[in-house]
Amino acid sequence: MPHSSSSAHRDSLAGVRLARGASPWLLPTVATAAVSLTRARRSGRWAALAVPTTALAAGMLWFFRDPDREIAKGRVISPADGVVQSIMPWKDGRTRVAIFMSPLNVHVNRAPLAGTVTSVEHIPGGFVPAFNKESENNERVVWHFDTELGDIEMVQIAGAVARRIVPYLPTDTKVEQGERIGLIRFGSRVDLYLPEGVEVAVEVGQKTTAGVTRLDRD
């Protein structure tokens, strides 16, 4: 079993499979909801508090869900759930595929190809909405993978709400295609740079599923 696939499920609650790294947000929220519900029978004030806290806890459980996936076959698969925001030719011949992740998407990102992690670099920056052009300067984590297609670059970009990116793997780690590699809390954007000569199989506005949607064409 891949390294992160086993460790990604250490966080769980009431049988719900949760993303690794979700506990700092989930535990206080769920604890507050539990206390509110327990005391709601004896106090109208607690009963009033129980409604929003329970709704927030349920929302958190949904936001941090981490479902298993049957990994698709193909050279390059999507690293993120979301919608293709842009497809842009790069000066060096690569093509950047930008995938926008809303707060309703699964926030766990996956390896687009099998290979070895050669670099994981955190770059400080701003927190403007990920669909804004100025998000190019946002907080990010830049990944490089040594794969059968050569060096593959993937960038996890924070947004207005997502202010914490949690990488799961260090450098020199071997990864399987579709393996869980990190979490962007509350969504944002993931950019993947396809090597020169690789034809893009998706189009702007198309929905993607991490580990399932193929990004390249034969």
Backbone as CSV, one residue per row, in Angstrom:
resi,resn,N_x,N_y,N_z,CA_x,CA_y,CA_z,C_x,C_y,C_z
1,MET,0.854,-1.205,0.000,0.000,0.000,0.000,0.878,1.239,0.000
2,PRO,0.557,2.292,-0.810,1.361,3.491,-0.848,1.461,4.137,0.510
3,HIS,2.569,4.806,0.704,2.876,5.416,2.001,1.767,6.313,2.498
4,SER,1.342,7.308,1.685,0.363,8.270,2.166,-1.030,7.703,2.208
5,SER,-1.308,6.629,1.446,-2.628,6.041,1.470,-2.933,5.456,2.841
6,SER,-1.924,4.889,3.502,-2.142,4.323,4.817,-2.166,5.405,5.881
7,SER,-1.281,6.376,5.767,-1.197,7.408,6.806,-2.244,8.478,6.643
8,ALA,-2.843,8.601,5.481,-3.815,9.667,5.242,-5.079,9.469,6.053
9,HIS,-5.307,8.254,6.578,-6.552,7.986,7.263,-6.395,7.921,8.774
10,ARG,-5.343,8.473,9.311,-5.171,8.482,10.758,-6.245,9.324,11.421
11,ASP,-6.714,10.365,10.708,-7.769,11.205,11.237,-9.107,10.616,10.826
12,SER,-9.943,10.252,11.813,-11.261,9.728,11.503,-12.200,10.098,12.637
13,LEU,-13.482,10.128,12.319,-14.462,10.497,13.328,-15.773,9.825,12.955
14,ALA,-16.295,9.007,13.879,-17.580,8.352,13.687,-17.634,7.588,12.366
15,GLY,-16.519,6.961,12.001,-16.498,6.147,10.800,-16.314,6.925,9.514
16,VAL,-16.257,8.251,9.588,-16.063,9.069,8.397,-14.571,9.145,8.091
17,ARG,-14.186,8.825,6.875,-12.770,8.877,6.506,-12.391,10.325,6.215
18,LEU,-11.433,10.840,6.947,-11.064,12.248,6.875,-9.647,12.428,6.372
19,ALA,-9.404,13.610,5.827,-8.078,13.930,5.312,-7.082,14.073,6.451
20,ARG,-5.891,13.550,6.239,-4.804,13.752,7.193,-4.516,15.246,7.281
21,GLY,-4.388,15.761,8.507,-4.153,17.186,8.703,-5.413,17.971,9.000
22,ALA,-6.565,17.273,9.100,-7.829,17.964,9.353,-8.111,18.178,10.838
23,SER,-7.452,17.407,11.699,-7.772,17.428,13.133,-7.724,18.797,13.794
24,PRO,-6.729,19.661,13.506,-6.696,20.963,14.185,-7.945,21.805,13.953
25,TRP,-8.623,21.585,12.823,-9.863,22.313,12.544,-11.076,21.548,13.050
26,LEU,-11.066,20.253,12.879,-12.245,19.454,13.182,-12.504,19.254,14.664
27,LEU,-11.472,18.892,15.427,-11.688,18.521,16.817,-12.345,19.617,17.654
28,PRO,-11.868,20.873,17.608,-12.547,21.910,18.397,-13.987,22.139,17.951
29,THR,-14.225,22.063,16.644,-15.571,22.297,16.116,-16.529,21.201,16.554
30,VAL,-16.100,19.954,16.399,-16.952,18.829,16.776,-17.146,18.789,18.302
31,ALA,-16.112,19.096,19.063,-16.232,19.108,20.523,-17.245,20.156,20.985
32,THR,-17.199,21.342,20.371,-18.148,22.397,20.723,-19.571,21.988,20.393
33,ALA,-19.748,21.349,19.237,-21.079,20.887,18.848,-21.585,19.830,19.816
34,ALA,-20.701,18.924,20.231,-21.100,17.855,21.146,-21.533,18.416,22.512
35,VAL,-20.768,19.378,23.017,-21.121,20.006,24.297,-22.449,20.741,24.187
36,SER,-22.643,21.450,23.082,-23.885,22.204,22.877,-25.092,21.277,22.840
37,LEU,-24.958,20.157,22.137,-26.068,19.218,22.045,-26.374,18.575,23.392
38,THR,-25.323,18.281,24.156,-25.507,17.660,25.471,-26.249,18.576,26.431
39,ARG,-25.939,19.869,26.374,-26.531,20.830,27.311,-27.799,21.477,26.785
40,ALA,-28.134,21.192,25.533,-29.296,21.848,24.921,-30.610,21.496,25.619
41,ARG,-30.700,20.291,26.192,-31.938,19.878,26.852,-32.221,20.676,28.114
42,ARG,-31.179,21.236,28.721,-31.352,21.929,29.990,-31.316,23.451,29.860
43,SER,-30.963,23.945,28.671,-30.800,25.390,28.533,-31.192,25.843,27.128
44,GLY,-32.067,26.840,27.081,-32.472,27.402,25.798,-31.315,28.082,25.092
45,ARG,-30.421,28.670,25.870,-29.255,29.334,25.277,-28.352,28.313,24.586
46,TRP,-28.127,27.170,25.249,-27.311,26.119,24.629,-28.023,25.512,23.435
47,ALA,-29.349,25.414,23.513,-30.122,24.868,22.388,-29.966,25.754,21.158
48,ALA,-29.970,27.066,21.373,-29.797,27.994,20.257,-28.391,27.883,19.669
49,LEU,-27.403,27.629,20.541,-26.015,27.506,20.085,-25.783,26.179,19.366
50,ALA,-26.558,25.165,19.747,-26.351,23.831,19.184,-26.616,23.786,17.687
51,VAL,-27.538,24.591,17.202,-27.891,24.558,15.782,-26.727,25.002,14.892
52,PRO,-26.154,26.196,15.106,-25.044,26.586,14.237,-23.778,25.760,14.435
53,THR,-23.505,25.357,15.695,-22.277,24.583,15.917,-22.364,23.189,15.287
54,THR,-23.547,22.584,15.340,-23.727,21.274,14.703,-23.634,21.390,13.190
55,ALA,-24.218,22.451,12.651,-24.142,22.672,11.201,-22.697,22.898,10.768
56,LEU,-21.953,23.652,11.575,-20.541,23.902,11.247,-19.736,22.613,11.309
57,ALA,-19.994,21.791,12.322,-19.280,20.518,12.448,-19.574,19.610,11.261
58,ALA,-20.842,19.570,10.853,-21.210,18.749,9.693,-20.528,19.261,8.434
59,GLY,-20.447,20.594,8.304,-19.758,21.173,7.156,-18.285,20.830,7.142
60,MET,-17.662,20.851,8.309,-16.247,20.508,8.403,-16.007,19.054,8.006
61,LEU,-16.885,18.165,8.451,-16.749,16.758,8.090,-16.850,16.587,6.573
62,TRP,-17.725,17.342,5.964,-17.879,17.273,4.508,-16.653,17.851,3.815
63,PHE,-16.182,18.992,4.282,-15.031,19.649,3.657,-13.783,18.766,3.693
64,PHE,-13.603,18.037,4.802,-12.372,17.270,4.982,-12.532,15.783,4.682
65,ARG,-13.565,15.427,3.964,-13.732,14.024,3.569,-12.580,13.611,2.657
66,ASP,-12.250,12.321,2.696,-11.128,11.814,1.885,-11.508,10.443,1.335
67,PRO,-12.347,10.418,0.312,-12.823,9.127,-0.208,-11.737,8.359,-0.937
68,ASP,-11.844,7.042,-0.902,-10.957,6.211,-1.705,-11.337,6.367,-3.170
69,ARG,-10.366,6.183,-4.041,-10.603,6.312,-5.477,-10.017,5.095,-6.196
70,GLU,-10.694,4.678,-7.259,-10.118,3.700,-8.169,-9.307,4.489,-9.185
71,ILE,-7.993,4.386,-9.119,-7.112,5.228,-9.920,-7.208,4.851,-11.403
72,ALA,-7.378,5.870,-12.232,-7.528,5.665,-13.670,-6.199,5.301,-14.318
73,LYS,-6.278,4.757,-15.518,-5.086,4.457,-16.295,-4.813,5.619,-17.250
74,GLY,-3.554,5.899,-17.464,-3.171,7.005,-18.335,-1.840,7.569,-17.893
75,ARG,-1.169,8.274,-18.771,0.146,8.805,-18.406,0.047,9.873,-17.335
76,VAL,-0.932,10.784,-17.471,-1.067,11.896,-16.514,-2.525,11.984,-16.076
77,ILE,-2.759,11.937,-14.766,-4.114,12.071,-14.242,-4.209,13.312,-13.374
78,SER,-5.426,13.758,-13.172,-5.636,15.006,-12.439,-5.173,14.889,-10.991
79,PRO,-4.454,15.903,-10.495,-4.036,15.910,-9.095,-5.099,16.466,-8.156
80,ALA,-6.190,17.016,-8.724,-7.155,17.717,-7.878,-8.580,17.570,-8.380
81,ASP,-9.517,17.584,-7.438,-10.925,17.745,-7.772,-11.163,19.228,-8.071
82,GLY,-12.015,19.511,-9.035,-12.311,20.913,-9.309,-12.760,21.139,-10.735
83,VAL,-12.468,22.341,-11.241,-12.832,22.731,-12.600,-11.598,23.311,-13.279
84,VAL,-11.367,22.925,-14.534,-10.231,23.464,-15.278,-10.464,24.957,-15.500
85,GLN,-9.601,25.769,-14.883,-9.744,27.220,-14.945,-9.068,27.801,-16.184
86,SER,-7.911,27.255,-16.542,-7.193,27.750,-17.714,-6.235,26.683,-18.223
87,ILE,-5.935,26.762,-19.513,-4.925,25.914,-20.154,-4.018,26.867,-20.922
88,MET,-2.769,26.986,-20.480,-1.905,28.033,-21.004,-0.555,27.493,-21.472
89,PRO,-0.214,27.720,-22.747,1.131,27.348,-23.214,2.173,28.176,-22.479
90,TRP,3.281,27.549,-22.084,4.350,28.229,-21.351,5.524,28.485,-22.291
91,LYS,6.350,29.453,-21.952,7.455,29.837,-22.832,8.433,28.702,-23.089
92,ASP,8.581,27.802,-22.125,9.554,26.710,-22.271,8.982,25.488,-22.991
93,GLY,7.783,25.621,-23.533,7.176,24.534,-24.282,6.180,23.707,-23.489
94,ARG,6.170,23.866,-22.173,5.207,23.134,-21.360,3.822,23.773,-21.470
95,THR,2.823,23.061,-20.977,1.463,23.588,-20.925,0.967,23.543,-19.488
96,ARG,0.520,24.693,-18.994,0.008,24.742,-17.614,-1.495,24.507,-17.611
97,VAL,-1.921,23.513,-16.837,-3.339,23.251,-16.621,-3.667,23.675,-15.194
98,ALA,-4.504,24.698,-15.051,-4.867,25.223,-13.732,-6.252,24.704,-13.353
99,ILE,-6.342,24.073,-12.181,-7.604,23.500,-11.703,-8.052,24.253,-10.461
100,PHE,-9.221,24.863,-10.539,-9.761,25.624,-9.411,-10.567,24.696,-8.516
101,MET,-10.258,24.728,-7.225,-10.939,23.905,-6.225,-11.847,24.797,-5.381
102,SER,-13.138,24.492,-5.369,-14.066,25.243,-4.524,-14.095,24.626,-3.134
103,PRO,-14.685,25.323,-2.149,-14.776,24.747,-0.804,-15.581,23.457,-0.750
104,LEU,-16.356,23.145,-1.781,-17.167,21.929,-1.792,-16.424,20.729,-2.356
105,ASN,-15.259,20.956,-2.954,-14.481,19.851,-3.509,-13.725,19.102,-2.422
106,VAL,-13.310,17.869,-2.721,-12.366,17.158,-1.857,-11.043,17.906,-1.936
107,HIS,-10.394,18.130,-0.807,-9.218,18.994,-0.753,-7.891,18.244,-0.778
108,VAL,-7.954,16.913,-0.809,-6.738,16.105,-0.849,-6.247,16.009,-2.293
109,ASN,-4.977,16.311,-2.508,-4.381,16.243,-3.845,-3.589,14.958,-4.011
110,ARG,-3.478,14.510,-5.268,-2.855,13.230,-5.571,-1.757,13.374,-6.617
111,ALA,-0.839,12.422,-6.628,0.278,12.454,-7.574,-0.235,12.215,-8.987
112,PRO,0.114,13.091,-9.928,-0.369,12.930,-11.305,0.310,11.800,-12.064
113,LEU,1.525,11.439,-11.654,2.280,10.340,-12.248,3.028,9.602,-11.145
114,ALA,3.452,8.400,-11.455,4.354,7.686,-10.556,5.757,8.251,-10.719
115,GLY,6.531,8.244,-9.656,7.895,8.757,-9.741,8.494,8.990,-8.376
116,THR,9.427,9.918,-8.309,10.106,10.265,-7.065,9.978,11.758,-6.814
117,VAL,9.633,12.128,-5.590,9.568,13.546,-5.213,10.994,14.084,-5.142
118,THR,11.321,15.029,-5.996,12.678,15.588,-5.993,12.748,16.933,-5.280
119,SER,11.584,17.592,-5.097,11.590,18.895,-4.432,10.200,19.224,-3.917
120,VAL,10.148,19.766,-2.690,8.909,20.286,-2.105,9.259,21.633,-1.486
121,GLU,8.853,22.713,-2.135,9.268,24.048,-1.702,8.072,24.907,-1.318
122,HIS,8.098,25.413,-0.096,7.057,26.341,0.354,7.470,27.762,0.016
123,ILE,6.567,28.502,-0.649,6.850,29.886,-1.033,5.797,30.795,-0.398
124,PRO,6.199,31.687,0.534,5.236,32.603,1.158,4.619,33.544,0.125
125,GLY,3.433,34.036,0.435,2.786,34.968,-0.479,1.459,35.444,0.077
126,GLY,0.627,35.996,-0.804,-0.653,36.556,-0.401,-1.759,35.520,-0.357
127,PHE,-2.993,36.000,-0.177,-4.136,35.104,-0.063,-5.344,35.667,-0.801
128,VAL,-5.136,36.161,-2.027,-6.270,36.653,-2.812,-7.013,35.457,-3.386
129,PRO,-8.289,35.632,-3.807,-9.039,34.499,-4.358,-8.285,33.813,-5.494
130,ALA,-8.352,32.480,-5.532,-7.553,31.701,-6.475,-7.951,31.920,-7.921
131,PHE,-9.176,32.423,-8.168,-9.593,32.686,-9.543,-9.121,34.053,-10.028
132,ASN,-8.530,34.839,-9.138,-8.013,36.160,-9.478,-6.625,36.033,-10.091
133,LYS,-6.327,36.853,-11.112,-5.021,36.795,-11.762,-3.887,37.052,-10.778
134,GLU,-4.152,37.887,-9.751,-3.121,38.209,-8.772,-2.771,37.019,-7.878
135,SER,-3.529,35.921,-7.984,-3.230,34.739,-7.178,-1.908,34.097,-7.583
136,GLU,-1.322,34.550,-8.695,-0.011,34.052,-9.109,1.025,34.300,-8.008
137,ASN,0.762,35.278,-7.135,1.693,35.618,-6.057,1.228,35.102,-4.694
138,ASN,0.280,34.182,-4.698,-0.240,33.640,-3.444,0.740,32.673,-2.776
139,GLU,0.464,32.405,-1.507,1.162,31.349,-0.775,1.047,30.049,-1.581
140,ARG,2.148,29.269,-1.657,2.106,28.065,-2.479,3.123,27.036,-2.016
141,VAL,2.922,25.818,-2.483,3.910,24.755,-2.335,4.184,24.213,-3.730
142,VAL,5.459,24.244,-4.130,5.863,23.795,-5.463,6.486,22.403,-5.362
143,TRP,5.909,21.468,-6.101,6.398,20.088,-6.133,7.110,19.821,-7.449
144,HIS,8.165,18.991,-7.400,8.788,18.463,-8.607,8.898,16.950,-8.458
145,PHE,8.513,16.236,-9.527,8.559,14.778,-9.547,9.448,14.326,-10.697
146,ASP,10.293,13.358,-10.422,11.072,12.715,-11.475,10.243,11.527,-11.965
147,THR,9.773,11.586,-13.217,8.853,10.583,-13.746,9.354,10.041,-15.084
148,GLU,8.595,9.130,-15.668,8.942,8.594,-16.973,8.854,9.654,-18.072
149,LEU,8.151,10.759,-17.795,8.060,11.868,-18.738,9.077,12.962,-18.418
150,GLY,9.959,12.696,-17.468,10.932,13.691,-17.045,10.438,14.449,-15.827
151,ASP,10.928,15.663,-15.652,10.536,16.478,-14.501,9.115,16.993,-14.680
152,ILE,8.272,16.765,-13.671,6.899,17.262,-13.674,6.746,18.231,-12.500
153,GLU,6.262,19.418,-12.790,6.040,20.429,-11.748,4.553,20.533,-11.432
154,MET,4.250,20.554,-10.144,2.882,20.753,-9.668,2.904,21.802,-8.568
155,VAL,1.937,22.714,-8.578,1.913,23.806,-7.608,0.565,23.828,-6.890
156,GLN,0.601,23.739,-5.563,-0.586,23.917,-4.738,-0.641,25.382,-4.312
157,ILE,-1.742,26.061,-4.610,-1.845,27.504,-4.380,-2.953,27.794,-3.382
158,ALA,-2.630,28.536,-2.328,-3.623,28.945,-1.345,-4.498,30.055,-1.912
159,GLY,-5.650,30.276,-1.291,-6.565,31.319,-1.744,-6.986,32.225,-0.611
160,ALA,-8.150,32.852,-0.770,-8.625,33.810,0.233,-8.978,33.108,1.539
161,VAL,-9.496,31.883,1.446,-9.881,31.121,2.634,-8.818,30.088,2.996
162,ALA,-8.289,29.435,1.962,-7.297,28.374,2.201,-5.948,28.979,2.541
163,ARG,-5.589,28.979,3.807,-4.342,29.605,4.240,-3.375,28.598,4.828
164,ARG,-3.586,27.336,4.513,-2.697,26.317,5.042,-2.609,25.169,4.045
165,ILE,-1.418,24.920,3.549,-1.167,23.802,2.663,-0.365,22.774,3.454
166,VAL,-0.804,21.530,3.430,-0.172,20.483,4.232,0.419,19.419,3.304
167,PRO,1.722,19.477,3.015,2.348,18.401,2.227,2.433,17.136,3.062
168,TYR,2.185,16.000,2.445,2.263,14.731,3.159,3.625,14.052,3.014
169,LEU,4.369,14.399,1.969,5.578,13.643,1.649,6.818,14.531,1.618
170,PRO,7.954,14.006,2.029,9.227,14.735,1.912,9.899,14.402,0.585
171,THR,10.992,15.074,0.313,11.764,14.773,-0.890,12.340,13.358,-0.822
172,ASP,12.659,12.828,-1.981,13.235,11.487,-2.154,12.233,10.366,-1.887
173,THR,10.948,10.718,-1.734,9.923,9.698,-1.543,9.430,9.201,-2.895
174,LYS,9.353,7.889,-3.044,8.779,7.317,-4.253,7.258,7.311,-4.118
175,VAL,6.559,7.718,-5.176,5.103,7.793,-5.135,4.506,6.982,-6.283
176,GLU,3.331,6.461,-6.007,2.558,5.794,-7.044,1.593,6.802,-7.662
177,GLN,1.228,6.582,-8.902,0.261,7.467,-9.534,-1.057,7.422,-8.758
178,GLY,-1.590,8.593,-8.450,-2.839,8.679,-7.705,-2.684,8.639,-6.203
179,GLU,-1.458,8.524,-5.720,-1.222,8.493,-4.268,-1.492,9.872,-3.667
180,ARG,-2.014,9.892,-2.468,-2.276,11.150,-1.772,-0.939,11.819,-1.427
181,ILE,-0.805,13.106,-1.764,0.461,13.792,-1.497,0.315,15.042,-0.635
182,GLY,-0.905,15.554,-0.477,-1.031,16.758,0.323,-2.459,17.269,0.378
183,LEU,-2.664,18.273,1.212,-3.983,18.843,1.473,-3.918,20.358,1.369
184,ILE,-4.904,20.943,0.677,-5.085,22.391,0.741,-6.384,22.610,1.504
185,ARG,-6.303,23.169,2.676,-7.498,23.348,3.497,-8.440,24.349,2.846
186,PHE,-9.662,23.923,2.628,-10.746,24.741,2.066,-10.546,25.119,0.601
187,GLY,-9.860,24.284,-0.144,-9.834,24.481,-1.593,-8.739,25.390,-2.090
188,SER,-8.947,25.989,-3.232,-8.050,26.929,-3.887,-7.695,26.477,-5.291
189,ARG,-6.395,26.269,-5.605,-6.025,25.958,-6.981,-4.805,25.051,-7.024
190,VAL,-4.774,24.194,-8.047,-3.609,23.353,-8.304,-3.225,23.523,-9.769
191,ASP,-1.959,23.848,-10.012,-1.434,23.990,-11.373,-0.533,22.804,-11.680
192,LEU,-0.715,22.225,-12.857,0.146,21.137,-13.300,0.742,21.510,-14.650
193,TYR,2.054,21.342,-14.774,2.757,21.701,-16.007,3.060,20.430,-16.797
194,LEU,2.391,20.287,-17.936,2.594,19.123,-18.787,3.798,19.352,-19.688
195,PRO,4.648,18.332,-19.857,5.856,18.492,-20.672,5.540,18.792,-22.129
196,GLU,6.500,19.374,-22.811,6.362,19.663,-24.231,6.071,18.372,-24.985
197,GLY,5.122,18.437,-25.893,4.763,17.266,-26.681,3.604,16.477,-26.126
198,VAL,3.176,16.774,-24.892,2.032,16.084,-24.288,0.766,16.872,-24.607
199,GLU,-0.167,16.241,-25.302,-1.396,16.914,-25.714,-2.420,16.880,-24.586
200,VAL,-3.047,18.020,-24.328,-4.026,18.139,-23.241,-5.358,17.532,-23.670
201,ALA,-5.942,16.705,-22.805,-7.189,16.022,-23.131,-8.410,16.686,-22.505
202,VAL,-8.211,17.672,-21.644,-9.341,18.359,-21.007,-9.491,19.745,-21.616
203,GLU,-10.561,20.429,-21.254,-10.794,21.778,-21.755,-11.266,22.675,-20.629
204,VAL,-11.169,23.972,-20.842,-11.565,24.941,-19.816,-13.047,24.747,-19.467
205,GLY,-13.330,24.740,-18.177,-14.690,24.546,-17.704,-15.043,23.111,-17.384
206,GLN,-14.165,22.179,-17.739,-14.420,20.762,-17.483,-14.143,20.416,-16.029
207,LYS,-14.997,19.594,-15.433,-14.784,19.138,-14.063,-13.744,18.024,-14.044
208,THR,-12.937,18.022,-12.994,-11.917,16.985,-12.843,-12.082,16.290,-11.497
209,THR,-11.623,15.035,-11.443,-11.613,14.270,-10.210,-10.201,13.756,-9.988
210,ALA,-9.639,14.060,-8.828,-8.267,13.652,-8.528,-8.115,12.141,-8.602
211,GLY,-7.103,11.694,-9.363,-6.853,10.272,-9.478,-7.713,9.566,-10.508
212,VAL,-8.662,10.290,-11.105,-9.628,9.662,-12.015,-9.597,10.291,-13.414
213,THR,-9.619,11.618,-13.474,-9.671,12.303,-14.770,-8.317,12.309,-15.441
214,ARG,-8.254,11.824,-16.660,-6.994,11.832,-17.401,-6.799,13.206,-18.049
215,LEU,-5.585,13.748,-17.922,-5.308,15.090,-18.438,-4.619,15.080,-19.802
216,ASP,-4.009,13.938,-20.181,-3.276,13.883,-21.453,-4.004,12.990,-22.445
217,ARG,-3.625,13.135,-23.703,-4.221,12.350,-24.772,-3.139,11.498,-25.449
218,ASP,-3.511,10.265,-25.840,-2.575,9.375,-26.519,-2.154,9.973,-27.873
